[in-house]
């Protein structure tokens, strides 16, 4: 596949260690990042210096802090923003420049701190697959049926910004450490993800969890078993939904979500 892609656009394949606790994983991943740096320098003709990396790390951390400050407001009994709205905000990260995205976050945070808007309903955590633009069916159903998403445990939610890159360490090592900590379903062992889900559930006072997986995303599909066990042990209700980008199952999902929300009330 990558050979075919390389015919149309320069392609570099990175290898991600999937056992982050292994003592060799960090050093291996640093080498992968250094290889990517060399490729980018050759492709663009621009030298990537440690000073530039430190500046970008600081800037990216500022963005992460703004996003986390917005999420902190959602811990209140009546959050000033809905989950479907915040998902659309986070999605801007994928197509706006970093500076423009950060500017929008500052404006949004200022507005949320003075707004009179308050939302209520069964407090839901949505966990699992990323919800990029076009993949909003499930969160929209949850909130249209009366639920309130207060936190997203996904790559378009907390995993994207929850942890900062250490600004005091050597840049490449700090970047590698931060990204290896991301509790993706592809990692093993993945106690970090289970612990984070339980921590977020408590911090955001969730009433229930909707575990959402896209069809054929086997990593998250398989891991929902362990997540379900941990939530059951903690007394947190779970609804598991597997779907795709189409609208064919919309009414079926509405029925299941309605029943879940009714159980939580």
ChimeraX attribute file (.defattr): number of C-alpha atoms within 10 A of each C-alpha:
attribute: neighborCount
match mode: 1-to-1
recipient: residues
	/A:1	5
	/A:2	10
	/A:3	10
	/A:4	9
	/A:5	11
	/A:6	11
	/A:7	9
	/A:8	8
	/A:9	8
	/A:10	11
	/A:11	13
	/A:12	14
	/A:13	9
	/A:14	11
	/A:15	11
	/A:16	17
	/A:17	18
	/A:18	16
	/A:19	16
	/A:20	21
	/A:21	15
	/A:22	11
	/A:23	9
	/A:24	11
	/A:25	17
	/A:26	20
	/A:27	13
	/A:28	15
	/A:29	23
	/A:30	17
	/A:31	15
	/A:32	18
	/A:33	18
	/A:34	14
	/A:35	15
	/A:36	15
	/A:37	16
	/A:38	13
	/A:39	15
	/A:40	15
	/A:41	13
	/A:42	11
	/A:43	10
	/A:44	8
	/A:45	9
	/A:46	9
	/A:47	12
	/A:48	12
	/A:49	10
	/A:50	12
	/A:51	10
	/A:52	12
	/A:53	16
	/A:54	20
	/A:55	13
	/A:56	14
	/A:57	19
	/A:58	16
	/A:59	14
	/A:60	18
	/A:61	19
	/A:62	14
	/A:63	22
	/A:64	21
	/A:65	15
	/A:66	19
	/A:67	24
	/A:68	16
	/A:69	13
	/A:70	21
	/A:71	23
	/A:72	15
	/A:73	18
	/A:74	21
	/A:75	19
	/A:76	14
	/A:77	14
	/A:78	16
	/A:79	20
	/A:80	20
	/A:81	20
	/A:82	19
	/A:83	25
	/A:84	20
	/A:85	12
	/A:86	19
	/A:87	19
	/A:88	15
	/A:89	16
	/A:90	21
	/A:91	15
	/A:92	16
	/A:93	16
	/A:94	12
	/A:95	9
	/A:96	12
	/A:97	11
	/A:98	16
	/A:99	12
	/A:100	12
	/A:101	17
	/A:102	20
	/A:103	13
	/A:104	15
	/A:105	20
	/A:106	15
	/A:107	10
	/A:108	15
	/A:109	17
	/A:110	12
	/A:111	12
	/A:112	16
	/A:113	11
	/A:114	9
	/A:115	11
	/A:116	8
	/A:117	11
	/A:118	12
	/A:119	14
	/A:120	15
	/A:121	17
	/A:122	21
	/A:123	25
	/A:124	28
	/A:125	24
	/A:126	27
	/A:127	24
	/A:128	27
	/A:129	24
	/A:130	18
	/A:131	25
	/A:132	15
	/A:133	13
	/A:134	8
	/A:135	16
	/A:136	15
	/A:137	18
	/A:138	23
	/A:139	23
	/A:140	16
	/A:141	19
	/A:142	25
	/A:143	18
	/A:144	13
	/A:145	15
	/A:146	16
	/A:147	28
	/A:148	27
	/A:149	29
	/A:150	29
	/A:151	28
	/A:152	27
	/A:153	23
	/A:154	18
	/A:155	19
	/A:156	23
	/A:157	23
	/A:158	21
	/A:159	19
	/A:160	16
	/A:161	20
	/A:162	14
	/A:163	16
	/A:164	18
	/A:165	21
	/A:166	17
	/A:167	15
	/A:168	8
	/A:169	11
	/A:170	12
	/A:171	21
	/A:172	17
	/A:173	18
	/A:174	18
	/A:175	20
	/A:176	20
	/A:177	19
	/A:178	13
	/A:179	18
	/A:180	19
	/A:181	15
	/A:182	20
	/A:183	23
	/A:184	19
	/A:185	20
	/A:186	15
	/A:187	20
	/A:188	15
	/A:189	13
	/A:190	19
	/A:191	13
	/A:192	14
	/A:193	20
	/A:194	17
	/A:195	14
	/A:196	15
	/A:197	22
	/A:198	16
	/A:199	12
	/A:200	18
	/A:201	23
	/A:202	13
	/A:203	12
	/A:204	20
	/A:205	18
	/A:206	21
	/A:207	21
	/A:208	24
	/A:209	25
	/A:210	22
	/A:211	21
	/A:212	23
	/A:213	23
	/A:214	18
	/A:215	14
	/A:216	11
	/A:217	13
	/A:218	13
	/A:219	15
	/A:220	21
	/A:221	20
	/A:222	12
	/A:223	16
	/A:224	19
	/A:225	12
	/A:226	13
	/A:227	22
	/A:228	19
	/A:229	13
	/A:230	16
	/A:231	19
	/A:232	12
	/A:233	10
	/A:234	11
	/A:235	11
	/A:236	16
	/A:237	18
	/A:238	20
	/A:239	16
	/A:240	18
	/A:241	17
	/A:242	16
	/A:243	18
	/A:244	14
	/A:245	13
	/A:246	10
	/A:247	10
	/A:248	10
	/A:249	13
	/A:250	13
	/A:251	11
	/A:252	9
	/A:253	19
	/A:254	16
	/A:255	12
	/A:256	15
	/A:257	23
	/A:258	16
	/A:259	12
	/A:260	20
	/A:261	21
	/A:262	12
	/A:263	11
	/A:264	14
	/A:265	10
